Amino acid sequence: MTRHVDELLAIMARLRDPDDGCPWDVRQSFATIAPYTIEEAYEVADAIDRGDMHDLRDELGDLLLQVVFHARMAEEAGAFAFADVVAAICDKMERRHPHVFGDVTHASDTARSRDWDRLKAEERAAKGVDDASALAGISRGLPEWQRAVKLQKRAANVGFDWPDHRPVLDKIAEELEEVRHEFDNGADEERLADEIGDVLFVAANLARHAKVDVSRALRGANAKFERRFRGMEAIAASEGRELSSYSLREQEALWVRVKRDEV
Protein backbone atom coordinates (compact mmCIF):
# COMPACT_ATOMS: atom_id res chain seq x y z
CA MET A 1 0.00 0.00 0.00
CA THR A 2 1.37 3.38 -1.04
CA ARG A 3 1.33 5.92 1.77
CA HIS A 4 1.84 9.66 1.51
CA VAL A 5 3.27 12.43 3.61
CA ASP A 6 -0.23 13.69 4.44
CA GLU A 7 -0.78 10.47 6.39
CA LEU A 8 2.40 11.08 8.37
CA LEU A 9 1.26 14.63 9.14
CA ALA A 10 -2.08 13.27 10.36
CA ILE A 11 -0.34 10.66 12.53
CA MET A 12 1.81 13.35 14.16
CA ALA A 13 -1.22 15.56 14.76
CA ARG A 14 -2.95 12.64 16.48
CA LEU A 15 0.12 11.87 18.59
CA ARG A 16 0.26 15.52 19.71
CA ASP A 17 -3.45 15.73 20.51
CA PRO A 18 -3.60 16.93 24.14
CA ASP A 19 -6.69 14.82 24.88
CA ASP A 20 -6.25 11.60 22.94
CA GLY A 21 -2.60 11.65 21.92
CA CYS A 22 0.53 10.04 23.34
CA PRO A 23 1.52 11.65 26.68
CA TRP A 24 5.21 11.47 25.79
CA ASP A 25 4.77 13.16 22.40
CA VAL A 26 2.52 15.83 23.91
CA ARG A 27 5.16 16.72 26.53
CA GLN A 28 7.92 17.35 23.99
CA SER A 29 9.27 20.72 22.89
CA PHE A 30 11.73 21.91 20.24
CA ALA A 31 14.52 21.70 22.79
CA THR A 32 13.73 18.16 23.94
CA ILE A 33 13.36 16.84 20.39
CA ALA A 34 16.50 18.50 19.00
CA PRO A 35 18.90 15.81 20.35
CA TYR A 36 16.82 13.11 18.65
CA THR A 37 16.97 15.05 15.38
CA ILE A 38 20.76 15.13 15.55
CA GLU A 39 20.91 11.45 16.49
CA GLU A 40 18.71 10.44 13.56
CA ALA A 41 20.92 12.36 11.13
CA TYR A 42 23.90 10.35 12.37
CA GLU A 43 21.91 7.14 12.03
CA VAL A 44 21.35 8.00 8.38
CA ALA A 45 25.08 8.54 7.89
CA ASP A 46 25.83 5.23 9.60
CA ALA A 47 23.45 3.32 7.31
CA ILE A 48 25.13 4.92 4.30
CA ASP A 49 28.57 3.96 5.58
CA ARG A 50 27.41 0.36 6.00
CA GLY A 51 25.79 0.33 2.58
CA ASP A 52 22.58 -0.98 4.14
CA MET A 53 19.74 0.24 1.93
CA HIS A 54 17.06 -1.35 4.13
CA ASP A 55 18.33 0.50 7.19
CA LEU A 56 18.81 3.68 5.14
CA ARG A 57 15.14 3.61 4.14
CA ASP A 58 14.10 3.24 7.77
CA GLU A 59 16.52 5.86 9.06
CA LEU A 60 15.44 8.39 6.45
CA GLY A 61 11.88 7.80 7.66
CA ASP A 62 12.99 8.48 11.23
CA LEU A 63 14.69 11.68 10.09
CA LEU A 64 11.58 12.76 8.17
CA LEU A 65 9.56 12.17 11.32
CA GLN A 66 11.79 14.67 13.11
CA VAL A 67 11.02 17.32 10.51
CA VAL A 68 7.30 16.57 10.81
CA PHE A 69 7.52 16.69 14.61
CA HIS A 70 9.16 20.13 14.65
CA ALA A 71 6.77 21.43 11.99
CA ARG A 72 3.76 20.21 13.98
CA MET A 73 4.95 21.97 17.14
CA ALA A 74 5.53 25.15 15.13
CA GLU A 75 2.03 24.92 13.65
CA GLU A 76 0.55 24.53 17.11
CA ALA A 77 2.42 27.68 18.14
CA GLY A 78 1.10 29.57 15.10
CA ALA A 79 4.58 30.02 13.63
CA PHE A 80 4.57 27.92 10.44
CA ALA A 81 3.40 24.54 9.12
CA PHE A 82 4.98 21.67 7.21
CA ALA A 83 3.86 23.14 3.88
CA ASP A 84 5.78 26.32 4.71
CA VAL A 85 8.91 24.25 5.35
CA VAL A 86 8.54 22.61 1.94
CA ALA A 87 7.89 25.94 0.21
CA ALA A 88 10.89 27.56 1.88
CA ILE A 89 13.35 24.84 0.86
CA CYS A 90 11.98 24.75 -2.71
CA ASP A 91 12.43 28.51 -3.02
CA LYS A 92 15.91 28.33 -1.52
CA MET A 93 17.14 25.55 -3.81
CA GLU A 94 15.90 27.34 -6.92
CA ARG A 95 17.39 30.63 -5.75
CA ARG A 96 20.77 29.10 -4.91
CA HIS A 97 21.04 27.16 -8.18
CA PRO A 98 20.74 29.83 -10.88
CA HIS A 99 23.03 27.67 -13.06
CA VAL A 100 20.28 25.01 -13.04
CA PHE A 101 17.04 26.99 -12.81
CA GLY A 102 18.31 30.17 -14.51
CA ASP A 103 20.76 31.24 -17.18
CA VAL A 104 23.89 31.66 -15.03
CA THR A 105 27.05 29.78 -16.02
CA HIS A 106 30.18 29.17 -13.94
CA ALA A 107 33.69 28.69 -15.27
CA SER A 108 34.70 26.30 -12.48
CA ASP A 109 33.62 24.58 -9.27
CA THR A 110 35.43 27.32 -7.36
CA ALA A 111 33.39 30.00 -9.11
CA ARG A 112 30.19 28.09 -8.38
CA SER A 113 31.15 27.78 -4.68
CA ARG A 114 31.87 31.51 -4.46
CA ASP A 115 28.54 32.33 -6.09
CA TRP A 116 26.81 30.02 -3.58
CA ASP A 117 28.45 31.93 -0.71
CA ARG A 118 27.49 35.25 -2.33
CA LEU A 119 23.86 34.19 -2.58
CA LYS A 120 23.85 33.09 1.06
CA ALA A 121 25.37 36.47 2.04
CA GLU A 122 22.57 38.24 0.16
CA GLU A 123 20.02 36.14 2.04
CA ARG A 124 21.58 37.10 5.36
CA ALA A 125 21.56 40.77 4.37
CA ALA A 126 17.88 40.51 3.39
CA LYS A 127 17.19 39.18 6.89
CA GLY A 128 18.96 42.20 8.39
CA VAL A 129 22.08 40.30 9.47
CA ASP A 130 24.89 42.86 9.39
CA ASP A 131 27.97 40.68 9.00
CA ALA A 132 30.08 41.04 5.86
CA SER A 133 32.76 38.56 6.92
CA ALA A 134 33.57 35.66 4.61
CA LEU A 135 32.94 33.49 7.69
CA ALA A 136 29.45 34.84 8.36
CA GLY A 137 26.56 32.43 8.71
CA ILE A 138 28.48 29.34 9.76
CA SER A 139 26.31 27.78 12.44
CA ARG A 140 27.72 27.47 15.93
CA GLY A 141 25.43 24.49 16.45
CA LEU A 142 27.44 22.29 14.10
CA PRO A 143 29.74 19.57 15.42
CA GLU A 144 33.05 21.37 15.91
CA TRP A 145 34.92 19.23 13.35
CA GLN A 146 32.33 20.20 10.73
CA ARG A 147 32.48 23.86 11.69
CA ALA A 148 36.29 23.75 11.39
CA VAL A 149 36.06 22.46 7.83
CA LYS A 150 33.45 25.07 6.89
CA LEU A 151 35.60 27.86 8.34
CA GLN A 152 38.57 26.59 6.34
CA LYS A 153 36.55 26.33 3.11
CA ARG A 154 35.25 29.87 3.49
CA ALA A 155 38.78 31.18 4.10
CA ALA A 156 40.01 29.22 1.06
CA ASN A 157 37.36 30.91 -1.11
CA VAL A 158 39.14 34.23 -0.60
CA GLY A 159 42.60 32.72 -1.13
CA PHE A 160 43.64 32.06 2.47
CA ASP A 161 44.72 28.46 2.11
CA TRP A 162 47.73 26.20 1.69
CA PRO A 163 48.43 25.22 -1.94
CA ASP A 164 48.33 21.47 -1.23
CA HIS A 165 48.64 18.86 1.53
CA ARG A 166 52.42 19.10 2.05
CA PRO A 167 52.56 22.29 4.15
CA VAL A 168 49.56 20.99 6.10
CA LEU A 169 51.57 17.91 7.08
CA ASP A 170 54.44 20.19 8.14
CA LYS A 171 52.01 22.24 10.22
CA ILE A 172 50.67 19.12 11.95
CA ALA A 173 54.26 18.14 12.87
CA GLU A 174 54.82 21.68 14.20
CA GLU A 175 51.63 21.63 16.28
CA LEU A 176 52.42 18.17 17.68
CA GLU A 177 55.84 19.43 18.76
CA GLU A 178 54.14 22.29 20.60
CA VAL A 179 51.92 19.78 22.41
CA ARG A 180 54.99 17.76 23.33
CA HIS A 181 56.63 20.93 24.66
CA GLU A 182 53.62 21.71 26.84
CA PHE A 183 53.62 18.17 28.30
CA ASP A 184 57.36 18.35 28.97
CA ASN A 185 56.97 21.67 30.77
CA GLY A 186 54.00 20.74 32.93
CA ALA A 187 51.40 22.80 31.13
CA ASP A 188 47.97 23.12 32.74
CA GLU A 189 44.80 21.62 31.29
CA GLU A 190 43.69 24.82 29.59
CA ARG A 191 47.01 25.27 27.79
CA LEU A 192 47.03 21.64 26.65
CA ALA A 193 43.46 21.95 25.42
CA ASP A 194 44.48 24.98 23.37
CA GLU A 195 47.45 23.22 21.76
CA ILE A 196 45.60 19.95 21.14
CA GLY A 197 42.78 21.97 19.60
CA ASP A 198 45.31 23.37 17.12
CA VAL A 199 46.36 19.82 16.20
CA LEU A 200 42.75 18.78 15.61
CA PHE A 201 42.01 21.91 13.56
CA VAL A 202 44.98 21.28 11.27
CA ALA A 203 44.07 17.58 11.03
CA ALA A 204 40.62 18.63 9.78
CA ASN A 205 42.36 20.86 7.25
CA LEU A 206 44.46 17.91 6.07
CA ALA A 207 41.28 15.88 5.53
CA ARG A 208 39.80 18.77 3.54
CA HIS A 209 42.85 18.92 1.28
CA ALA A 210 42.66 15.14 0.84
CA LYS A 211 38.93 15.47 0.04
CA VAL A 212 38.20 13.09 2.92
CA ASP A 213 35.05 13.61 5.00
CA VAL A 214 36.25 14.04 8.58
CA SER A 215 33.15 12.51 10.13
CA ARG A 216 33.23 9.48 7.87
CA ALA A 217 36.95 8.98 8.49
CA LEU A 218 36.46 9.17 12.26
CA ARG A 219 33.44 6.86 12.15
CA GLY A 220 35.62 4.40 10.25
CA ALA A 221 38.38 4.68 12.84
CA ASN A 222 35.85 4.19 15.65
CA ALA A 223 34.38 1.14 13.93
CA LYS A 224 37.85 -0.31 13.41
CA PHE A 225 38.78 0.21 17.06
CA GLU A 226 35.51 -1.32 18.27
CA ARG A 227 35.88 -4.32 15.96
CA ARG A 228 39.44 -5.01 17.09
CA PHE A 229 38.71 -4.42 20.77
CA ARG A 230 35.75 -6.79 20.64
CA GLY A 231 38.06 -9.29 18.94
CA MET A 232 40.43 -9.00 21.90
CA GLU A 233 37.55 -9.62 24.28
CA ALA A 234 36.47 -12.66 22.25
CA ILE A 235 39.97 -14.17 22.47
CA ALA A 236 40.06 -13.54 26.20
CA ALA A 237 36.65 -15.18 26.63
CA SER A 238 37.80 -18.21 24.61
CA GLU A 239 40.64 -18.56 27.11
CA GLY A 240 38.25 -18.34 30.03
CA ARG A 241 39.53 -14.93 31.15
CA GLU A 242 38.47 -11.32 31.40
CA LEU A 243 40.39 -8.89 29.21
CA SER A 244 41.17 -6.79 32.29
CA SER A 245 43.15 -9.72 33.75
CA TYR A 246 45.77 -9.41 31.01
CA SER A 247 48.77 -7.14 31.47
CA LEU A 248 49.13 -4.20 29.09
CA ARG A 249 51.87 -6.06 27.21
CA GLU A 250 49.57 -9.09 26.82
CA GLN A 251 46.70 -6.87 25.67
CA GLU A 252 48.96 -5.26 23.06
CA ALA A 253 49.86 -8.76 21.83
CA LEU A 254 46.16 -9.56 21.51
CA TRP A 255 45.63 -6.33 19.56
CA VAL A 256 48.41 -7.26 17.13
CA ARG A 257 46.92 -10.73 16.77
CA VAL A 258 43.45 -9.41 15.96
CA LYS A 259 44.88 -6.86 13.56
CA ARG A 260 46.94 -9.55 11.80
CA ASP A 261 43.91 -11.81 11.44
CA GLU A 262 42.03 -9.01 9.61
CA VAL A 263 44.51 -9.05 6.73
C-alpha positions as CSV (number, residue, x, y, z in Angstrom):
1,M,0.0,0.0,0.0
2,T,1.4,3.4,-1.0
3,R,1.3,5.9,1.8
4,H,1.8,9.7,1.5
5,V,3.3,12.4,3.6
6,D,-0.2,13.7,4.4
7,E,-0.8,10.5,6.4
8,L,2.4,11.1,8.4
9,L,1.3,14.6,9.1
10,A,-2.1,13.3,10.4
11,I,-0.3,10.7,12.5
12,M,1.8,13.3,14.2
13,A,-1.2,15.6,14.8
14,R,-2.9,12.6,16.5
15,L,0.1,11.9,18.6
16,R,0.3,15.5,19.7
17,D,-3.4,15.7,20.5
18,P,-3.6,16.9,24.1
19,D,-6.7,14.8,24.9
20,D,-6.3,11.6,22.9
21,G,-2.6,11.6,21.9
22,C,0.5,10.0,23.3
23,P,1.5,11.6,26.7
24,W,5.2,11.5,25.8
25,D,4.8,13.2,22.4
26,V,2.5,15.8,23.9
27,R,5.2,16.7,26.5
28,Q,7.9,17.3,24.0
29,S,9.3,20.7,22.9
30,F,11.7,21.9,20.2
31,A,14.5,21.7,22.8
32,T,13.7,18.2,23.9
33,I,13.4,16.8,20.4
34,A,16.5,18.5,19.0
35,P,18.9,15.8,20.4
36,Y,16.8,13.1,18.7
37,T,17.0,15.0,15.4
38,I,20.8,15.1,15.5
39,E,20.9,11.5,16.5
40,E,18.7,10.4,13.6
41,A,20.9,12.4,11.1
42,Y,23.9,10.4,12.4
43,E,21.9,7.1,12.0
44,V,21.3,8.0,8.4
45,A,25.1,8.5,7.9
46,D,25.8,5.2,9.6
47,A,23.5,3.3,7.3
48,I,25.1,4.9,4.3
49,D,28.6,4.0,5.6
50,R,27.4,0.4,6.0
51,G,25.8,0.3,2.6
52,D,22.6,-1.0,4.1
53,M,19.7,0.2,1.9
54,H,17.1,-1.4,4.1
55,D,18.3,0.5,7.2
56,L,18.8,3.7,5.1
57,R,15.1,3.6,4.1
58,D,14.1,3.2,7.8
59,E,16.5,5.9,9.1
60,L,15.4,8.4,6.4
61,G,11.9,7.8,7.7
62,D,13.0,8.5,11.2
63,L,14.7,11.7,10.1
64,L,11.6,12.8,8.2
65,L,9.6,12.2,11.3
66,Q,11.8,14.7,13.1
67,V,11.0,17.3,10.5
68,V,7.3,16.6,10.8
69,F,7.5,16.7,14.6
70,H,9.2,20.1,14.6
71,A,6.8,21.4,12.0
72,R,3.8,20.2,14.0
73,M,4.9,22.0,17.1
74,A,5.5,25.2,15.1
75,E,2.0,24.9,13.6
76,E,0.5,24.5,17.1
77,A,2.4,27.7,18.1
78,G,1.1,29.6,15.1
79,A,4.6,30.0,13.6
80,F,4.6,27.9,10.4
81,A,3.4,24.5,9.1
82,F,5.0,21.7,7.2
83,A,3.9,23.1,3.9
84,D,5.8,26.3,4.7
85,V,8.9,24.3,5.3
86,V,8.5,22.6,1.9
87,A,7.9,25.9,0.2
88,A,10.9,27.6,1.9
89,I,13.3,24.8,0.9
90,C,12.0,24.8,-2.7
91,D,12.4,28.5,-3.0
92,K,15.9,28.3,-1.5
93,M,17.1,25.5,-3.8
94,E,15.9,27.3,-6.9
95,R,17.4,30.6,-5.7
96,R,20.8,29.1,-4.9
97,H,21.0,27.2,-8.2
98,P,20.7,29.8,-10.9
99,H,23.0,27.7,-13.1
100,V,20.3,25.0,-13.0
101,F,17.0,27.0,-12.8
102,G,18.3,30.2,-14.5
103,D,20.8,31.2,-17.2
104,V,23.9,31.7,-15.0
105,T,27.1,29.8,-16.0
106,H,30.2,29.2,-13.9
107,A,33.7,28.7,-15.3
108,S,34.7,26.3,-12.5
109,D,33.6,24.6,-9.3
110,T,35.4,27.3,-7.4
111,A,33.4,30.0,-9.1
112,R,30.2,28.1,-8.4
113,S,31.1,27.8,-4.7
114,R,31.9,31.5,-4.5
115,D,28.5,32.3,-6.1
116,W,26.8,30.0,-3.6
117,D,28.4,31.9,-0.7
118,R,27.5,35.2,-2.3
119,L,23.9,34.2,-2.6
120,K,23.9,33.1,1.1
121,A,25.4,36.5,2.0
122,E,22.6,38.2,0.2
123,E,20.0,36.1,2.0
124,R,21.6,37.1,5.4
125,A,21.6,40.8,4.4
126,A,17.9,40.5,3.4
127,K,17.2,39.2,6.9
128,G,19.0,42.2,8.4
129,V,22.1,40.3,9.5
130,D,24.9,42.9,9.4
131,D,28.0,40.7,9.0
132,A,30.1,41.0,5.9
133,S,32.8,38.6,6.9
134,A,33.6,35.7,4.6
135,L,32.9,33.5,7.7
136,A,29.5,34.8,8.4
137,G,26.6,32.4,8.7
138,I,28.5,29.3,9.8
139,S,26.3,27.8,12.4
140,R,27.7,27.5,15.9
141,G,25.4,24.5,16.5
142,L,27.4,22.3,14.1
143,P,29.7,19.6,15.4
144,E,33.0,21.4,15.9
145,W,34.9,19.2,13.4
146,Q,32.3,20.2,10.7
147,R,32.5,23.9,11.7
148,A,36.3,23.7,11.4
149,V,36.1,22.5,7.8
150,K,33.4,25.1,6.9
151,L,35.6,27.9,8.3
152,Q,38.6,26.6,6.3
153,K,36.5,26.3,3.1
154,R,35.3,29.9,3.5
155,A,38.8,31.2,4.1
156,A,40.0,29.2,1.1
157,N,37.4,30.9,-1.1
158,V,39.1,34.2,-0.6
159,G,42.6,32.7,-1.1
160,F,43.6,32.1,2.5
161,D,44.7,28.5,2.1
162,W,47.7,26.2,1.7
163,P,48.4,25.2,-1.9
164,D,48.3,21.5,-1.2
165,H,48.6,18.9,1.5
166,R,52.4,19.1,2.1
167,P,52.6,22.3,4.1
168,V,49.6,21.0,6.1
169,L,51.6,17.9,7.1
170,D,54.4,20.2,8.1
171,K,52.0,22.2,10.2
172,I,50.7,19.1,12.0
173,A,54.3,18.1,12.9
174,E,54.8,21.7,14.2
175,E,51.6,21.6,16.3
176,L,52.4,18.2,17.7
177,E,55.8,19.4,18.8
178,E,54.1,22.3,20.6
179,V,51.9,19.8,22.4
180,R,55.0,17.8,23.3
181,H,56.6,20.9,24.7
182,E,53.6,21.7,26.8
183,F,53.6,18.2,28.3
184,D,57.4,18.4,29.0
185,N,57.0,21.7,30.8
186,G,54.0,20.7,32.9
187,A,51.4,22.8,31.1
188,D,48.0,23.1,32.7
189,E,44.8,21.6,31.3
190,E,43.7,24.8,29.6
191,R,47.0,25.3,27.8
192,L,47.0,21.6,26.7
193,A,43.5,21.9,25.4
194,D,44.5,25.0,23.4
195,E,47.4,23.2,21.8
196,I,45.6,19.9,21.1
197,G,42.8,22.0,19.6
198,D,45.3,23.4,17.1
199,V,46.4,19.8,16.2
200,L,42.8,18.8,15.6
201,F,42.0,21.9,13.6
202,V,45.0,21.3,11.3
203,A,44.1,17.6,11.0
204,A,40.6,18.6,9.8
205,N,42.4,20.9,7.3
206,L,44.5,17.9,6.1
207,A,41.3,15.9,5.5
208,R,39.8,18.8,3.5
209,H,42.9,18.9,1.3
210,A,42.7,15.1,0.8
211,K,38.9,15.5,0.0
212,V,38.2,13.1,2.9
213,D,35.0,13.6,5.0
214,V,36.2,14.0,8.6
215,S,33.1,12.5,10.1
216,R,33.2,9.5,7.9
217,A,36.9,9.0,8.5
218,L,36.5,9.2,12.3
219,R,33.4,6.9,12.1
220,G,35.6,4.4,10.2
221,A,38.4,4.7,12.8
222,N,35.9,4.2,15.7
223,A,34.4,1.1,13.9
224,K,37.9,-0.3,13.4
225,F,38.8,0.2,17.1
226,E,35.5,-1.3,18.3
227,R,35.9,-4.3,16.0
228,R,39.4,-5.0,17.1
229,F,38.7,-4.4,20.8
230,R,35.7,-6.8,20.6
231,G,38.1,-9.3,18.9
232,M,40.4,-9.0,21.9
233,E,37.5,-9.6,24.3
234,A,36.5,-12.7,22.3
235,I,40.0,-14.2,22.5
236,A,40.1,-13.5,26.2
237,A,36.7,-15.2,26.6
238,S,37.8,-18.2,24.6
239,E,40.6,-18.6,27.1
240,G,38.2,-18.3,30.0
241,R,39.5,-14.9,31.2
242,E,38.5,-11.3,31.4
243,L,40.4,-8.9,29.2
244,S,41.2,-6.8,32.3
245,S,43.1,-9.7,33.8
246,Y,45.8,-9.4,31.0
247,S,48.8,-7.1,31.5
248,L,49.1,-4.2,29.1
249,R,51.9,-6.1,27.2
250,E,49.6,-9.1,26.8
251,Q,46.7,-6.9,25.7
252,E,49.0,-5.3,23.1
253,A,49.9,-8.8,21.8
254,L,46.2,-9.6,21.5
255,W,45.6,-6.3,19.6
256,V,48.4,-7.3,17.1
257,R,46.9,-10.7,16.8
258,V,43.5,-9.4,16.0
259,K,44.9,-6.9,13.6
260,R,46.9,-9.5,11.8
261,D,43.9,-11.8,11.4
262,E,42.0,-9.0,9.6
263,V,44.5,-9.0,6.7
